[in-house]
């Protein structure tokens, strides 16, 4: 072979994707950036050991503000890469930066250092919540599912009409669950109570773009509250789900729903009554022992709302309505302790919640703050001891889908402020046990992530972040701040794929686009702020039904035998944004927002 041909072959090899991938270096950072006093650690990996120093460069001037030696990470290696960390925590000067390998020339995306790095993205998450609305949808400016619904399993005859219109669609599908909506509503209200000065007023109650004198997070929470009131039409009645997996007939615009539940396409949908007993219209039966999970969470939301609408919004009429609902829902939970799961029809997948004492603890604590009646405080403490740490996924290595839901016990934080010092330590200990267990798990992977990669792993991660934040507020212990930063940074790009897990965040970054939603597939709408399900164990991905990637996997080089993530419409297991996952990230996002 001539020298010319050898040179040509060498050039072709250099440009071959596999060759270039093997010899490339990858920098993973938080694309949004870092608060000034944050731990700031990039993960760098490549096919070979990385020894080159990395420079931090101020984007405005091109000035090198620091040079840092990588530190090898001695943990399990994913996909055969070798990993190291680059710690630049000492840099606190505000500005836009990028990181660069001194020898390889590899650069990161541009990111911000400054206490404004996270902007006000809690408002971006609310944008996604508004596009999930059922009834009037402001994103589409149309009304859907006006005929929800017809009852099943209730004290009234099956197929009786009841008005359960409104609420939120659950995810890329158009079902509605009290399981998730009650948590989303209560979470938003607690986030507002903790950070009342960090929310904007740019939208009205219908989600239309003009202010109404009420923070937008409360407008969104009220959308949930109004639906919960409909799902609780009488003191002894509670519905828990509207529609079922007959919904899954392909992608569709909400007001043109082709699903047929026995009354024709785009007509009535079933409204399932919470009986506290197993349910199912076909062969798949849910498990149930009571209704306290649903009644408790809903009561907590109503008690929070009663305080906020009375004191902050000067609306005693709505406040009284929420107070009465809180008391009747809590009573319903007391009389029917246990859990009610979601219903499926023709597929085996459902929300498998099996916990309820945490919800009753939260409800009792909030109602005590509302009423001052000591019996609620004593009951809250009893439920706290019942729920303890063992009801949490944080001390387990796996769990069924939504088995231990919500993914954080907010009741511990609510109760902490109203108990004696000894009981405060008990509650702090419950959070601490989970943090320590997840910290041990985090030591086994190069990104120091503490969650098991079961379905909806991102929901677990935002809940773990929230748990650390609440623990810090309760105890004053900030020793887990580096762990907290690592969990947060994963969600914005410090992960194998270098992608944010929120649609549209950051605006010019790498984030999910090919999401499993009708609005993207049929209308091309890219609605920002949605938290996608997130990576799953490869074994889970391979076992799920109906998963087919529709495009070549742009992250193929970073998939491995351990975990996978795909930005692909065909992967509902990792790339479907969820309503409750997004709502459950609002407290976290608000905590890190502009100070």
C-alpha positions as MATLAB code, in Angstrom:
seq = 'XXXXXXXXXXXXXXXXXXXXXXXXXXXXXXXXXXXXXXXXXXXXXXXXXXXXXXXXXXXXXXXXXXXXXXXXXXXXXXXXXXXXXXXXXXXXXXXXXXXXXXXXXXXXXXXXXXXXXXXXXXXXXXXXXXXXXXXXXXXXXXXXXXXXXXXXXXXXXXXXXXXXXXXXXXXXXXXXXXXXXXXXXXXXXXXXXXXXXXXXXXXXXXXXXXXXXXXXXXXXXXXXXXXXXXXXXXXXXXXXXXXXXXXXXXXXXXXXXXXXXXXXXXXXXXXXXXXXXXXXXXXXXXXXXXXXXXXXXXXXXXXXXXXXXXXXXXXXXXXXXXXXXXXXXXXXXXXXXXXXXXXXXXXXXXXXXXXXXXXXXXXXXXXXXXXXXXXXXXXXXXXXXXXXXXXXXXXXXXXXXXXXXXXXXXXXXXXXXXXXXXXXXXXXXXXXXXXXXXXXXXXXXXXXXXXXXXXXXXXXXXXXXXXXXXXXXXXXXXXXXXXXXXXXXXXXXXXXXXXXXXXXXXXXXXXXXXXXXXXXXXXXXXXXXXXXXXXXXXXXXXXXXXXXXXXXXXXXXXXXXXXXXXXXXXXXXXXXXXXXXXXXXXXXXXXXXXX';
ca = [
       0.000    0.000    0.000;
       1.394    3.438   -0.940;
       2.152    6.110    1.624;
      -0.670    8.227    0.134;
      -3.213    5.445    0.671;
      -1.945    4.847    4.207;
      -2.370    8.544    5.021;
      -5.848    8.568    3.503;
      -6.839    5.501    5.523;
      -5.512    7.108    8.692;
      -7.521   10.280    8.056;
     -10.667    8.249    7.445;
     -10.120    6.364   10.704;
      -9.652    9.589   12.632;
     -12.968   10.855   11.340;
     -14.853    7.643   12.014;
     -17.330    8.217   14.881;
     -16.268    5.126   16.799;
     -12.605    6.116   16.625;
     -13.200    9.724   17.594;
     -15.489    8.611   20.431;
     -12.844    6.303   21.838;
     -10.285    9.088   21.918;
     -12.529   11.912   23.097;
     -12.896   13.446   26.526;
     -16.348   14.343   27.864;
     -17.040   17.084   30.404;
     -20.275   16.965   32.387;
     -21.360   20.016   34.352;
     -24.549   21.664   35.558;
     -25.577   23.591   32.446;
     -27.494   26.173   34.462;
     -24.571   26.796   36.773;
     -23.812   27.153   40.444;
     -24.543   29.433   43.364;
     -21.477   31.268   44.565;
     -20.889   29.154   47.674;
     -21.917   25.832   46.087;
     -19.752   22.776   45.754;
     -18.748   22.889   42.086;
     -17.525   19.571   40.721;
     -17.441   18.540   37.083;
     -17.262   14.899   36.033;
     -14.860   14.186   33.178;
     -14.544   10.824   31.479;
     -12.925    9.156   28.523;
     -11.754    5.840   27.157;
      -8.339    6.246   28.728;
      -7.056    7.617   32.012;
      -7.340   11.408   32.048;
      -4.287   13.254   33.276;
      -4.510   16.648   31.575;
      -5.363   19.704   33.690;
      -8.616   21.558   33.067;
      -8.928   25.296   32.793;
     -11.872   27.384   33.903;
     -12.267   30.275   31.494;
     -14.323   33.432   31.963;
     -16.436   33.579   28.828;
     -16.637   37.392   28.568;
     -12.875   37.938   28.548;
     -11.355   34.565   27.673;
      -9.265   34.827   30.835;
      -8.190   31.598   32.554;
      -9.324   32.058   36.165;
      -8.091   28.695   37.392;
      -6.401   25.468   36.391;
      -7.407   22.236   38.114;
      -5.949   18.744   38.185;
      -8.463   15.906   37.750;
      -8.944   13.412   40.556;
      -9.656    9.811   39.562;
     -12.944    8.314   40.763;
     -12.564    4.779   42.067;
     -16.115    3.482   41.751;
     -18.003    1.203   39.398;
     -17.224    2.254   35.843;
     -20.166    2.700   33.514;
     -19.759    1.839   29.833;
     -16.052    1.125   30.196;
     -15.083    4.765   30.600;
     -12.573    6.039   33.117;
     -13.838    8.874   35.266;
     -12.405   11.732   37.243;
     -13.625   14.820   39.074;
     -12.579   18.418   38.601;
     -13.351   20.439   41.716;
     -13.516   24.194   41.143;
     -15.507   25.078   44.262;
     -13.053   27.823   45.207;
     -14.201   29.941   42.259;
     -16.953   32.250   43.515;
     -16.636   35.229   41.166;
     -19.872   35.903   39.307;
     -19.825   35.406   35.576;
     -20.325   33.032   32.656;
     -17.694   30.316   32.323;
     -16.702   27.246   30.386;
     -14.251   24.472   31.176;
     -11.546   23.370   28.764;
      -9.126   20.453   28.678;
      -5.654   21.986   28.423;
      -4.316   19.280   26.095;
      -7.411   17.857   24.395;
      -9.108   21.215   23.853;
     -12.421   19.647   24.921;
     -14.817   22.307   26.174;
     -17.975   22.278   28.240;
     -21.065   24.318   27.552;
     -21.172   27.831   29.011;
     -22.597   28.024   32.528;
     -23.219   30.659   35.187;
     -21.655   31.177   38.594;
     -23.721   33.519   40.745;
     -26.664   33.475   43.090;
     -28.894   34.179   40.096;
     -27.736   31.050   38.235;
     -31.101   29.305   38.624;
     -33.128   32.340   37.652;
     -36.826   31.928   38.416;
     -37.310   28.561   36.780;
     -40.014   27.590   39.251;
     -42.142   29.736   36.942;
     -40.996   27.662   33.952;
     -42.244   24.543   35.721;
     -45.615   26.235   36.178;
     -45.728   26.772   32.414;
     -45.656   23.001   31.973;
     -48.318   22.571   34.652;
     -50.651   24.921   32.802;
     -50.352   22.860   29.608;
     -51.391   19.773   31.598;
     -54.708   21.340   32.574;
     -57.882   19.445   31.758;
     -61.064   21.399   31.147;
     -59.855   24.777   29.891;
     -56.295   24.402   28.623;
     -54.609   27.812   28.220;
     -51.702   26.454   26.167;
     -54.102   25.230   23.490;
     -56.880   27.757   24.248;
     -59.494   25.030   24.134;
     -61.745   23.001   26.421;
     -61.499   19.228   26.742;
     -63.186   16.346   28.595;
     -66.223   18.361   29.591;
     -68.208   15.145   30.180;
     -66.072   13.704   32.982;
     -67.529   11.468   34.286;
     -69.694    8.401   34.930;
     -69.324    6.612   38.255;
     -68.162    3.091   39.059;
     -67.953    1.305   42.434;
     -69.747    4.182   44.193;
     -72.809    4.164   46.442;
     -74.811    5.496   43.496;
     -75.687    3.221   40.542;
     -72.822    2.584   38.127;
     -72.711    5.051   35.219;
     -74.387    7.804   37.228;
     -73.159   11.218   36.109;
     -70.910   13.223   38.425;
     -69.042   16.426   37.568;
     -65.328   15.698   37.916;
     -64.171   17.938   35.067;
     -61.005   19.982   35.506;
     -57.760   18.960   37.171;
     -54.579   17.974   35.343;
     -53.750   15.297   32.810;
     -51.295   12.970   34.479;
     -48.481   12.788   31.929;
     -48.345   12.281   28.170;
     -51.665   10.490   28.599;
     -54.928   12.140   29.639;
     -55.893   10.227   32.779;
     -56.510   12.081   36.028;
     -55.511   10.682   39.428;
     -56.166   11.948   42.933;
     -53.055    9.964   43.897;
     -50.788   12.373   42.024;
     -52.932   15.521   41.929;
     -53.343   15.671   45.712;
     -49.570   15.593   46.158;
     -48.939   18.128   43.388;
     -51.421   20.544   44.954;
     -50.118   20.189   48.507;
     -46.493   20.414   47.360;
     -47.095   23.712   45.562;
     -48.852   25.159   48.602;
     -45.998   24.163   50.918;
     -43.456   25.654   48.486;
     -45.396   28.913   48.559;
     -45.554   28.948   52.372;
     -41.796   28.391   52.595;
     -40.804   30.932   49.934;
     -43.714   33.384   49.546;
     -41.576   36.140   48.055;
     -40.155   34.142   45.154;
     -43.197   33.731   42.939;
     -44.375   35.971   40.119;
     -47.819   37.126   39.040;
     -47.976   37.081   35.246;
     -51.032   34.879   34.636;
     -54.636   34.846   35.762;
     -56.644   31.962   37.196;
     -57.323   30.544   33.717;
     -53.615   30.560   32.908;
     -53.995   33.448   30.478;
     -51.039   35.843   30.247;
     -52.096   38.780   32.358;
     -51.742   39.271   36.131;
     -54.597   39.000   38.611;
     -52.968   40.030   41.882;
     -52.362   36.423   42.955;
     -49.010   34.585   42.680;
     -49.152   32.187   39.747;
     -48.267   29.216   41.938;
     -51.466   29.802   43.926;
     -53.509   30.094   40.738;
     -52.106   26.705   39.722;
     -52.638   25.154   43.138;
     -56.237   26.378   43.117;
     -56.778   24.550   39.828;
     -55.918   21.402   41.774;
     -57.950   22.404   44.831;
     -61.077   23.012   42.760;
     -60.774   19.533   41.265;
     -60.226   17.910   44.678;
     -63.429   19.588   45.872;
     -65.252   17.945   42.956;
     -63.687   14.563   43.771;
     -65.004   14.960   47.350;
     -68.646   15.884   46.682;
     -69.912   14.873   50.139;
     -68.277   14.348   53.559;
     -68.405   10.556   53.162;
     -67.593   10.409   49.436;
     -64.301   10.443   47.537;
     -63.465    9.648   43.929;
     -59.890    8.752   43.097;
     -59.459    8.396   39.323;
     -60.946    9.574   36.042;
     -60.428    7.400   32.916;
     -58.105    4.398   32.653;
     -55.647    2.817   30.236;
     -58.283    2.651   27.513;
     -56.960    6.167   27.032;
     -53.808    4.730   25.436;
     -54.941    4.695   21.823;
     -52.045    6.669   20.399;
     -51.311   10.370   20.468;
     -54.284   12.752   20.362;
     -55.275   16.334   20.984;
     -57.237   16.477   24.287;
     -60.477   17.864   22.850;
     -60.460   15.189   20.158;
     -60.045   12.189   22.449;
     -60.691    9.024   20.439;
     -60.935    6.816   23.531;
     -64.234    4.988   23.917;
     -65.318    3.929   27.409;
     -68.678    2.602   26.263;
     -70.375    5.879   25.368;
     -68.526    6.580   22.107;
     -65.290    8.406   21.314;
     -64.657   11.708   23.102;
     -67.642   11.189   25.392;
     -68.031   10.290   29.060;
     -65.139    8.766   30.993;
     -65.346    6.591   34.118;
     -64.973    8.169   37.550;
     -63.766    5.580   40.069;
     -65.073    5.853   43.623;
     -62.612    5.242   46.467;
     -64.038    2.236   48.311;
     -60.900    1.103   50.103;
     -61.273   -2.263   48.407;
     -59.630   -3.841   45.315;
     -61.086   -2.568   42.047;
     -60.959   -3.321   38.360;
     -63.463   -3.583   35.524;
     -61.444   -6.309   33.811;
     -58.935   -8.930   34.932;
     -56.424   -6.503   36.470;
     -57.435   -5.719   40.034;
     -55.856   -3.041   42.197;
     -54.958   -3.681   45.799;
     -56.583   -1.593   48.518;
     -57.023   -1.621   52.276;
     -58.523    1.841   52.872;
     -58.506    5.407   51.567;
     -56.284    7.247   54.073;
     -53.490    7.901   51.582;
     -55.791    9.880   49.311;
     -57.904   11.436   52.044;
     -54.837   12.391   54.095;
     -52.920   14.077   51.268;
     -56.029   15.875   50.092;
     -56.759   17.026   53.654;
     -53.205   18.385   53.979;
     -53.685   20.375   50.770;
     -57.007   21.747   51.985;
     -55.638   22.761   55.384;
     -52.692   24.552   53.764;
     -55.107   26.305   51.403;
     -57.424   27.362   54.233;
     -54.564   29.190   55.954;
     -53.211   30.795   52.780;
     -56.554   31.987   51.415;
     -57.545   33.357   54.829;
     -54.313   35.155   55.737;
     -52.581   35.957   52.444;
     -55.433   36.332   49.941;
     -58.149   37.645   52.266;
     -60.714   35.234   50.863;
     -62.584   33.872   53.915;
     -65.263   32.179   51.806;
     -62.863   29.909   49.912;
     -60.774   29.475   53.058;
     -63.822   28.168   54.945;
     -64.681   25.797   52.100;
     -61.145   24.377   52.244;
     -61.218   24.170   56.054;
     -64.420   22.142   56.002;
     -63.035   19.859   53.299;
     -59.828   19.343   55.280;
     -61.793   18.219   58.338;
     -64.148   15.901   56.447;
     -61.334   14.351   54.378;
     -59.246   13.729   57.480;
     -62.223   12.141   59.219;
     -62.739    9.926   56.174;
     -59.112    8.846   56.392;
     -59.386    8.114   60.110;
     -62.418    5.928   59.490;
     -60.798    4.093   56.565;
     -57.104    3.736   57.378;
     -55.171    2.055   54.605;
     -54.388    2.734   50.950;
     -56.267    2.920   47.659;
     -54.284    2.250   44.475;
     -54.861    3.340   40.897;
     -57.009    1.256   38.543;
     -55.986   -0.336   35.255;
     -58.206   -1.897   32.619;
     -56.341   -3.816   29.926;
     -52.693   -3.455   30.975;
     -50.857   -4.472   34.156;
     -49.430   -1.017   34.897;
     -50.927    1.115   37.668;
     -49.918    3.304   40.609;
     -49.102    0.777   43.334;
     -49.116    3.013   46.409;
     -49.018    1.044   49.672;
     -48.321    3.742   52.272;
     -50.769    6.019   54.083;
     -49.548    6.924   57.614;
     -47.253    9.577   56.120;
     -50.249   11.268   54.487;
     -52.268   11.218   57.687;
     -49.309   12.644   59.607;
     -49.092   15.511   57.123;
     -52.837   16.129   57.305;
     -52.980   16.069   61.104;
     -50.022   18.455   61.414;
     -51.526   20.939   58.969;
     -54.966   20.741   60.585;
     -53.427   21.324   64.028;
     -51.824   24.505   62.666;
     -55.218   25.475   61.282;
     -57.352   24.711   64.348;
     -54.999   24.595   67.337;
     -56.831   21.502   68.626;
     -54.381   19.293   70.522;
     -55.891   15.972   69.465;
     -54.640   16.577   65.910;
     -51.107   17.118   67.199;
     -51.156   13.866   69.156;
     -52.508   11.979   66.153;
     -49.846   13.518   63.901;
     -47.125   12.255   66.254;
     -48.672    8.801   66.291;
     -48.782    8.656   62.511;
     -45.183    9.932   62.323;
     -44.011    7.012   64.440;
     -46.019    4.631   62.267;
     -44.545    5.939   59.028;
     -40.947    6.399   60.302;
     -38.148    5.509   57.885;
     -39.412    2.157   56.654;
     -42.153    3.719   54.545;
     -39.483    5.482   52.484;
     -37.798    4.263   49.291;
     -34.615    5.980   50.525;
     -33.709    2.964   52.667;
     -34.527    0.375   50.016;
     -32.755   -0.699   46.862;
     -35.900   -1.114   44.800;
     -39.669   -0.654   44.909;
     -42.686   -1.228   42.698;
     -44.024    1.653   40.599;
     -45.180    4.361   43.062;
     -45.263    1.782   45.853;
     -43.815    4.203   48.426;
     -45.549    7.404   47.380;
     -45.176   10.320   47.793;
     -41.434    9.960   47.395;
     -40.858   12.242   50.382;
     -42.758   12.451   53.647;
     -43.538   16.168   53.823;
     -45.402   15.535   57.063;
     -42.141   15.237   59.004;
     -41.213   18.797   58.051;
     -44.690   20.143   58.746;
     -44.809   18.482   62.162;
     -41.270   19.476   63.161;
     -42.130   23.092   63.943;
     -44.860   22.235   66.471;
     -43.338   19.443   68.609;
     -40.911   19.409   71.528;
     -37.146   19.175   71.116;
     -36.997   15.416   71.675;
     -39.574   14.706   69.009;
     -37.841   17.141   66.665;
     -34.754   14.904   66.874;
     -36.866   11.853   66.048;
     -38.204   13.509   62.908;
     -34.776   14.750   61.888;
     -33.497   11.227   62.358;
     -36.025    9.825   59.907;
     -34.800   12.176   57.199;
     -31.182   11.571   58.185;
     -31.486    7.789   57.915;
     -32.651    8.115   54.315;
     -29.941   10.608   53.424;
     -27.199    8.384   54.846;
     -28.510    5.302   53.052;
     -28.677    7.080   49.701;
     -25.216    8.518   50.327;
     -23.827    4.986   50.571;
     -25.522    4.081   47.290;
     -24.057    7.210   45.709;
     -20.527    6.073   46.493;
     -20.959    3.179   44.050;
     -21.271    5.280   40.871;
     -19.043    7.990   39.385;
     -21.734   10.657   39.438;
     -22.500   10.086   43.148;
     -26.227    9.656   42.569;
     -28.161    8.190   45.464;
     -31.354    6.897   43.834;
     -32.157    3.464   42.424;
     -32.927    3.753   38.729;
     -36.455    2.440   38.868;
     -39.224    3.949   36.770;
     -39.510    7.715   37.447;
     -36.020    7.938   38.909;
     -36.026   11.712   38.406;
     -39.022   11.963   40.745;
     -37.010   10.108   43.369;
     -34.095   12.453   42.807;
     -36.054   15.696   43.193;
     -37.632   14.223   46.329;
     -34.217   13.300   47.749;
     -33.001   16.832   47.041;
     -36.081   18.213   48.787;
     -35.475   15.907   51.744;
     -31.922   17.217   52.171;
     -33.179   20.815   51.915;
     -35.862   20.198   54.548;
     -33.412   18.345   56.787;
     -31.016   21.297   56.632;
     -33.811   23.685   57.595;
     -34.924   21.432   60.466;
     -31.517   20.616   61.919;
     -29.154   23.366   60.750;
     -26.796   20.605   59.584;
     -25.271   21.577   56.218;
     -22.689   18.788   56.065;
     -24.520   17.128   53.165;
     -24.249   20.151   50.878;
     -21.774   18.482   48.444;
     -24.124   15.484   48.190;
     -27.072   17.832   47.653;
     -25.256   19.658   44.864;
     -24.343   16.410   43.113;
     -27.983   15.246   43.095;
     -29.186   18.598   41.777;
     -26.457   18.890   39.141;
     -27.366   15.492   37.663;
     -30.742   16.950   36.686;
     -29.121   19.739   34.661;
     -26.413   17.883   32.785;
     -23.871   16.324   35.128;
     -24.867   12.863   33.952;
     -23.561   10.394   31.327;
     -25.688   11.928   28.556;
     -24.882   15.565   29.318;
     -28.550   16.516   29.189;
     -30.918   18.425   31.397;
     -33.924   16.414   32.541;
     -36.296   19.409   32.210;
     -37.707   20.396   28.839;
     -36.464   23.794   27.693;
     -34.048   24.289   30.622;
     -31.562   25.839   30.070;
     -32.882   27.661   27.048;
     -29.802   27.124   24.847;
     -28.637   23.901   26.442;
     -29.050   20.186   25.837;
     -32.495   19.154   27.095;
     -35.305   16.694   26.211;
     -37.042   17.551   22.957;
     -38.445   14.315   21.501;
     -40.727   13.866   24.494;
     -43.517   11.306   24.733;
     -46.446   13.748   24.567;
     -49.224   14.365   22.075;
     -48.590   18.091   21.879;
     -45.052   17.511   20.649;
     -45.849   14.645   18.291;
     -48.957   16.156   16.692;
     -48.375   19.897   16.997;
     -44.613   20.216   17.416;
     -45.090   22.160   20.663;
     -42.029   22.250   22.869;
     -43.437   23.244   26.250;
     -40.653   24.109   28.716;
     -40.492   23.072   32.348;
     -41.556   19.423   32.194;
     -39.514   16.925   34.216;
     -39.137   13.687   32.255;
     -39.229   10.284   33.963;
     -35.469    9.873   33.732;
     -33.016    6.994   33.391;
     -33.993    3.442   34.268;
     -32.039    0.271   34.830;
     -31.350   -1.388   31.513;
     -33.071   -4.502   32.852;
     -36.298   -2.516   33.429;
     -36.121   -0.908   30.001;
     -35.731   -4.302   28.345;
     -38.756   -5.719   30.189;
     -41.341   -3.030   29.397;
     -43.989   -3.474   26.728;
     -44.324   -1.286   23.644;
     -40.962    0.497   23.740;
     -39.573    1.252   20.275;
     -37.059    3.987   19.519;
     -38.226    5.999   16.521;
     -34.895    7.623   15.668;
     -31.201    6.683   15.939;
     -30.098    7.013   19.549;
     -28.014   10.182   19.817;
     -26.784    9.006   23.221;
     -25.808    5.520   22.024;
     -22.174    5.972   23.035;
     -23.190    6.672   26.629;
     -25.716    3.878   27.202;
     -24.527    0.911   29.188;
     -25.557   -2.300   30.870;
     -26.472   -0.400   34.023;
     -28.747    2.524   33.056;
     -30.252    3.979   29.892;
     -31.901    7.241   28.900;
     -33.304    8.143   25.471;
     -34.493   11.470   24.138;
     -36.982    9.688   21.918;
     -40.760    9.824   21.599;
     -40.879    6.028   21.563;
     -39.418    5.670   25.059;
     -42.249    6.353   27.497;
     -40.173    4.900   30.337;
     -37.454    7.598   30.345;
     -38.681   10.515   28.228;
     -42.279   11.155   29.251;
     -42.767   14.310   31.344;
     -45.142   13.878   34.270;
     -47.413   16.319   36.041;
     -46.615   15.240   39.598;
     -42.894   14.902   38.879;
     -42.818   18.478   37.629;
     -44.895   19.793   40.535;
     -42.699   17.832   42.948;
     -39.632   19.710   41.681;
     -41.046   23.173   42.393;
     -39.859   23.414   46.005;
     -36.354   22.362   44.935;
     -36.294   24.849   42.075;
     -37.607   27.648   44.264;
     -34.979   26.967   46.926;
     -32.154   27.512   44.438;
     -33.821   30.408   42.595;
     -32.873   34.074   42.782;
     -32.180   35.145   46.331;
];
